[in-house]
Amino acid sequence: MALGGTLTATAAPAPAPVPEAEAEPTDVLVFSRTTGFRHSSIEAGVAAIEQLGDENGFAVTATEDPAAFTTANLARYQAVVWLSTTGDVLDSAQQAAFEAYIADGGGYVGVHAAADTEYDWPWYGGLVGAYFASHPATQEATVHVEDRANASTQHLPERWTRTDEWYDYRTNPRADVKVLASLDESTYDGGAMGEDHPITWCHDYAGGRAWYTGLGHTEESYADPAFTTMLLGGIRIASGASPADCRPENGYTALFDGTQASLDAWEQAGPGGFTLADGTLTSFGGMGLLWYPVTPFSDYSLKVDWMMPGDDNGGVFIGFPDPQGDPWGPVDQGHEIQIDATDADPSRTTGSVYSFSAPDPAVRDAALNPPGSWNSYEITVHGRDVEVYLNGVQVNAYTSTRDIALGHIGVQNDGDGLDINYRNIRIRQDGDTPVTDLARNRPVTVSSVEPGSGHTGANAVDGDPATRWGSAYADPQSIAVDLGSVRTLERVRLNWETAHARSYSVETSVDGVTWDEAYATTSGDGGLDDIAVTAEARHVRVTGTQRATQWGYSLWDLNVFGH
C-alpha cells in the first residue's frame, strides 16, 4: 500500500533462527520395489519423473534395489520417491538408514501404493501418514482441492474430476498432516471413509518433510500434465525447494471458500473491487478494501492464501471497526499485513505490519515463494499481540499500541496495475464459544422514535450500517436490547450518526429491572465508541442524558460482543 503522512515505526522483532535456504533439487532417488501387488504403471511413473528431472534440472536415479538405502548413498539425494512400493521392502539396517536420512532433513514422496508398504514398521506408517485399507474398482471421481496455495496443488481447480483407483485408508490422517486434497465420495461408488476422505497431504516428520498422494494407479496418470505437475510440486516440497505450510489445519471456518455465495457476505469499501473466477479473487482499481462485516473477531488465527503476479501490492487488514465505506479508517485504526516485494522501507514489505514492524528479512526471504507463485499467511491476534507466519514460518511478531483485540478483517485492492489474488480465507477463534454480536436482530426497546421517521430501534441491531435509530429531540433518551438469555459480555460498540450524546451511560441487567452501570462519560464526541465491558447479563441499555446537537440521539449500530 502506498501511504502519505508520518507513522511511528518500531524495531523489528528479535531475530528468529534463520532456516537454511534450500536450493533446487539436484538428485532424486525413485524407489519402486514390490514384494506384494505390482502396479503396471510403475514404469510409466519412473519415465515421467525422469522427464520432470530433465525439464527441471535434477538427476533421477531409479532403483528397486534396497541396497541403495545406506547412510552414505541416501545423503546424495534431496528427496526419495516411493513409487507404488508394496509389502516389506527394507530390512532393519536399511530402515535405520532411511530414518537417519529423514532425521537429517531429508524428503519423502509417497505415491499411491506407498501406503501399501511396510505395515510392520510403525515409523514408516507415521511418515506416509496412513496405511492402505481397501479400494473399489477404478472409476471417475471428483477430488476437492483444499489447499490451492501449496506448490503441488495451486495449479488445480477446486473440483478436479479424474479417473483413478481410489484408496481408503485404515485411519484418517487429518489430525497429523496438512490435507491438500480430499475425495467427494458422493461422486463414485464404493468409498468407505465417509464425508472426510483425504487423498493427498504433506507434513513435517521426524526432522524431514513428507508428501503423499493416493493418486497414480493408472498408466494414463503419468501422461496427465495436471498430475505430473502435482508430483513435481511434491518433489520440490519434500526437497525443501518450495516453501509450504504443511502444519495440520483443524477447526477453521471458511469466510471465503471460492464461491459467489461466500463472497456475497463481504462488502467493498472504497473504489475498485475484485473479480471472482475459479475460486480466486483478483483485485482491480483502488485504493479499496473488501471486508467481512458479519462479525468482528478476537483471539484468532486468520489464514489467507495470496499471489502477486509481479511487482504488485496488497495486504490483509486486521483489527478495525466498521469502516463505514471509508477504506482509510482501517489504515488508521487497524493494521495491514503487507504484501509488497520491493518497497525500500523494510517495514512496508511482505510480512510487515505496515509501517510499524518489519519482518526478519532472512527468515522471510527463505520462506517466500516468488511472484507468480502462491503463498499463505497465518496471522494470529491475541489481545494486541500479532504474529505473522509465511508458509508456516514465523516472520514477524508485534505488540500493537492500537485497540485491535476485537475487530474486522479484510483484503486490499491497492490500485490499478497492483494486482493481487486471494483464495481460501478462513479463521479459527480460540475456545469453544467465539465472540459474536449478541445484539444482532434481538428485541429492542427505545424511549422514543424521531417524529415522522422510520428510524426505529430495530435499525440499530439489524447489521445494516445504512439504517439507524433516531430519538425525539429531548433529554433523556434510552435504547435497550434483550439478548435472550444471560450471556458473558466483553464489549459494547456504539456507532453514532452526527447527532450523538455528550453524556451517556451503558448499563447491564440480568432481569431488566435492576441495572448496573458499566460505563459513563460526560465528554462523548460521537463517531465510534468501543467500550470494554465485563458482565454477565441479559439486557444492555444505553441512556443519553445530554445531547451534543439540537437533534435527537442517533445510532447507526449498537453492538454487544460476547458469548
N, C-alpha and C positions, 0 to 999 in steps of 0.2 A: 504494500500500500504506500502511495506517495502522500505525505502529510506535511503541511507547513506548520510553523509555530515551534515552541520550545517545550520539550518534555524532559523530565528528570530521569536519567538513566542510572541504573545500579550496576554494580560489578557482576560479572558472570559468576555462576556457581563455582564452588570449589571443584577443581579438576577431578573428573571421574577417571577410573582406569581406562586407558585407550585400547580398544580392541585392535588386535593386529589386522591390518588391512589384507584381505585375501586377493591374490591375483587370479586371473582366469585359469581354469584348469588346463594343465598340460598333458596329464596322463590319467587315463581312466581304465580300470580293470572291469571286464564283464565276465561274470561267473555264472555258468548255466548247467552245472552238474545236476543230474536227476538220478535218484535211486527209487523213485516211485513213478507216477504217471509222467510221460514226456510229451510236452506240447510241440505240435508240428510247427508252431510259429517261432520257435527259438532261433532258427537260422535266419528268418526274416528280421527278427529283433536284433540279432548281432549285426547284420548288414546295415540296418537303419542307424544303429548307434555309431558304427564305423563311418557312415556318411555324415552324421552330425559332427563327428570329430573332424572329418576332412573340411567341413564347411565352417567350423568354429575354432579351429586351431588347436585341438587336443588329439593326442595319440590314443588309440584304443587297443588294449590287449585283451583278446577273448580267450578264455580257457575253461575247461571242465576238469582240470587237474587240481585237486585240493592241496597239492604240494605248493601251490602258489601262495598259500596262507602261512607265510613266515613273517616275523617281525621285520626283517631286512627287506624282503620283497614288497610287502604292503606299504612300506614307507615311501615307495616311488609314486604312489597314486593319491590324487586328491579325492577320489570317490571310487567306491566299488559297487557295481550294479549287480544285484542278484536277480537274474533274468529267468523267471519261471522255474527256479530250482524246486525240487521236491525231495522229501524224505530226509534221511540222515546223511549229510554231505561232508561234514568235517569231523575229524577226530578231536580228542580233548586238547592236544597240543595246538592244533590249528585253530580251535575255538579260542584258546587263550591268546594266540597271536592276534586274532581279529578283535577281541575285546580290548587288547592293548592299543591296537590301531585306532579304535574309536575313542578310547580314553585320551589319546594324544591329539584329538581334534579331527579325526578322520570322518569321512562322509559315507553314508549308506543310502543306496537307492534300491528299493524293492519293487519288482514288477510282477503283478498277477500272482502266480503260484509261489512267489517268495514267501507268501503267508502259509503255504502248504509244506513247510520245511522246518526241520529241527524242533519237533514237538517236545523233545526231552531236554531241551536247552532253554531254561526259563529266561536267561539273559537275552537270548535272541528273540523270544516272544515279546519282551519289552521293547526291543529295538524295532521290530517290524510293526508293533502296535496292537495287532490282534491276529490270532490264528484262524485259518480257513475252517469252515464248518460244513458247507454244502453249496450246491448251486442248481438252479433249474436249467432247462435247455437254453442254448444260445438263442437270443432273440433281441429285438429292438426295445430300448427303454430310454427314459429321459433322465439325464443327470442334472441335478440342481447345483450350479457352481456357486458355492457360498462365499468364497474369498476371491474377489476379482482384482485384488491388488497384488497377490502373490505372483512371483515371476513365472510360475508354472501354469497359472490359470488365468492370467489377466487378458489373454487373447481370446478367451472363450465367451460365448453368450451365456446369459444367466441360465437358460434352459437349453441343454445340449442333447440332441437326440442321436443315438448311435447304436450299433449292434455289437454285442459282446457277450461273454459268459459272466453272469453277474453273481459274484461271490456273496454268500452270507458268512458272517464271522462268529466265532464262539463267544466273543464279548464285544460290547460296543466300546470303542477306544476313545470316545469324545472327551471324557474327563481328563485324559492324559495327553492328548495331541491337539493340534490345530486342524480341524476338519476343513479341507479345501473344497470338497465336492461330496455330494451325497446322492443316493438314488431315490427317485419317486416310485415307490413300489406299486402305486396305482396304475403305472404305465406299462407294466409287464406282469406275467404270470409266474408265480412260484416264489416270490420273495418272502423271506422268513424273519426279517428283523423288525418289521413294522415301520412306523412313521419316521423314525430316526435311523437311517441306514448309511453311515459313512462309507465312502468308496475310495477317496484319495485324501491323504493327510501328510503333515510333517510335524516334527518335534525335535527339540534338543534332547540328547540322550547320552548319559554317562560320559560326558566330555566332548561328544561329537554331535553330528547332525544326521537326521534320518528323514527320508521322504519315501512315501509308498503310494502306489496306485493299484487298485484291483483290476484296472483295465489292462488289455493287452493279450487276451486269449487268441484272437483271430490273426491270421497272417495279414489280412487286409488292414489291421490296425497300424502296421508299420509302414504302410504306404499312405496313411492319412496325415496330412500336414498338421491338422489340429492336435492329433495325438502325439506326433513326434516333437512338435513344439512344446507340448506339455512335458514330455520326457526330457527334453533339453533343459527346460526350466528346473526340473527336479534334480538333474545332474549339477546344474550351476548352484542351486541352493545347498545341496549336500556338500559340494566342494568349497562353499563359502564365498563364491564369486558374486552371488546375488543376495544382498541383504533381504531377509524375510522374517516377519514376525510369526514364529511357529509356537508361541505360547498357547496353551489351551485357552479357549474362549467360551465361557459359560455365563448364563444369566443376563445377557444383553437383550434389550428391547429395540427393535428397529424403529427409527424415526423416519428414515427414508430408505426404502428397500428396493428402489428402482422402478416402482410402479407409479402411474399417474395418481392413483388413489392416495398413496402416501404423500406424494408431492402436494396434493390439494390441501393438506393440513398446514402447509407452510405459507408464509406471507413475504412479499417483497417490499423492502423499504428503500426508497430512493430509485434513481434511474437505472436503466438496463435490466438485466434479469438472466434467466437460464433457459436453455432448451433441454428437452429430455429425449434421448434416443438410446436404445439398447441398455436401459437401466442406468444411464450415465447422464449427469447434469453437466452442461457446458455453458460457461459464462459468456455474456456479451454486454458491452456498454458498462456504464457505471459512473461515479462510484456508488454501488448499492450493496444491499445485504439481504440475503434470503435467510429468514429467521423462523424459529419454531415457537409459535405463540401459545400452544395448547397449555403449557405449564412451564414455570421456571424449574430449575433443578438445583439440588445441593448435594454435597458429598457424593461425587460421582466419578465414573470413568467414561469418557466420551471417546469413541473411535470413529475416525473418518478416513476413507481411502481417497487419495488425490493424485492427480497427474498434471504436470505442466508440459505442454508440447515443446516449448523452447525457453527463451528468456522471458518468462511471464511472471505474473504477480497475483497473489490472492492471500487468503488466510481463513482461519477458523476463529470465530469470536465466542467468548465465554463470559458469563457473569454479569450481564447487562439487564436493565429493566426494559419494559415495553418501549421501543424506540419511537412510537407514535409517528411512524412514517419517515423519521429522520435517521439516515444511516450513520450520521456523525455522533449521535447520542451514545451508541456502543463504544465508539472510539474513546470518548471522554469518561465513560462510567464502567466499562468492562475492560477486557483485554483481547488483543488479537494475537493468535499464534501464527506467525508469519510463514508464508511460502514465497520465497524470492531467492533465486540462485546467485545474484550478482551485486546486490546492494553493497556499497563500500562501507557502510556502517554495520559492524557485526551484530548490533542489537536490532537490525532490521532485515536479517537474512533468515533463511529457512531454519526453523527450530527455535527462533527467538520469541520471547514475549515482547511484542513490538515496542521498541524504544525504551524498554525497561530492563530487559535481561537478555544478554547474548547467550547462545548455546556454547558448549565446549566445542570448538571448531574441529579438532581432530576426531573426537567421538562422532560428531555429526557427519563429517565427510566419510568416515568409514561405514556408517550406517545408511547413507543416502544412495538411492538409485538415481541414475542420471535423467535429465529431461527426456521426455518421450516414454519413460517407464513409470509404473505406478508405485506409490509409496503409501504407507499407512501411519497415521498419527494416533497415538493414545494420549489423551490429555486428562489428567486427574486433578480434581479440585476438592480439597478438604479444608473447609473454612476459607482462609485466604492463601493457603499453600497450593501452588500449582506445580505439577511435574509434567514434562513433555517427553514422550517416548516416540522415537522414529524407527519404524520397522522393528519394534520390540526392544530397542536400546534407549536408555535414558540419556537425553542430550541436554536437558535444562531442568533446573529447579529454582523456584522463585516464590518469595513470600510477598504478597501484594499489600500495598497501603490502601487499596480500594475495597469497597464493600462488595465483594464478588461471591460471598458464601452462598447466596441464593440468586440465581439469575437465569436468563435465557441463553440459548446457543444459536449460532448462525454461521453461514459461509458467505464469503465475499466475492462479488464481481467488481474488480477494481477499475476497469476501463476498457475501451476499445483496443483490441490487439493484445491485451494482457489476459489471455485466455487460460482458465483453469477448469479442469474436470474434477468432479466429485462423485463418489459412489458409496453406497453401503454405510450410511450414518446410523450409528447405534449407541445406546447408552446403558450403563448399569449403575443404579444407585445403591449405596450401602444400606444394609439392613433389609428386613422383610417388609417394611412399611414406608415406601418412598414419600417424600414431601410432595403434597399436591395442593391445589387451590380448593380448600374445603367449602368455600362460599359459592363456587360456580353453580348457578341455577338453583340455589336454595331459596326458601321463602324469605322475603324482606318486609320489614315494617318501617314506614317513614312517618315523620311528624306532619309532613305536608308535601304537596307537589306544586311546582310553579304553575300559577293560574293560567288556564288556557293552553297548557302544553301537554305533550305526551312523554315528558321526562320523568317517568315513574321510577320507583325504587328498584324494580327488577332490572332496569337497564344497567345498574352498577355491578351486577353479578352475572351478566349474560355472556361474558367473554368477548364482547364486541367493543373495541376501543372507540368506535364512532358513535356509540349511544351513551347516554348519561342520565343520572338522576339530578333534577333541579328542584330546589325547595322554594317556598314562599319567601318574600323579601322581608324577613323579620328574624329576630333572635329570641330564644334559642331554637335550634332545629336538630333533629337526630335521624339516623338511619341505623337499623339493627338487622342482623341476619341470624337465622336459626340454622345451625349446622346439622341438625337432625339427631345428634347424639353427642355425648361428651367426647371431645377429641383433644389431642395434645397439640397445642398451638406453639408456633415458633416465630411467625412474623405476620404483621398486618401492613398491607401496602395501600396507600390512598393516592390515586392519580387524579389531581384536581383539574378541573377546567378553569378558565380565567377567574371565575367567581369562587374564591376559596375562603378558608377560615383563618382568621388571625389567631383566635383562641379556640381550642377544642380539646376533647379528651377521648381516649379509647378505653372502653370498659368491657369486662368479660363477666359471664354469669353461667352457672350450672343450670339454674332453673328459670331464668328470665325474670326473676323477682328481686333477688339480691345481687347487686353488682359490685365488682372490684375494679378499681382504677388501675389500668396497666400502663397508661402514658397520658401526659398532658403537656400542652405548650401554650404560651401566650405570644409567640413570635412566629407563627406559621407564615410562610411566604409562597405557598402554592407549589405548583409543579408536582413532583413525585415525592411522597413521604414514605420511606421504608423503615418500619418500626419493629425492632426486636421485641417479642412478647413471649413470656414463659408462663403458660397457664394450662390448666385442664378445664375446659369449658365447652358448653353447647351453644352459647349465644355471644355475639360480639356486637357492641354498639359504639357508634361514633356520634358524639354530641358537640355541635358547634355553638359557642356562646358569644362570639364576636365575629361578624363578617368583615372581610378585608375590602369589600366593594359595596356599592349600593344595592347590588343584586342579591339573590339568594345564594345558598350553598350549592355547589355543582360538582359532582364526582363522575368522571368517566368510568372509573373502576374502583371497586372495593374488593381486595383480595385478602383472604385469610389462609396462610400457609401452615401446614402441619400434617399430622397423620392420625 
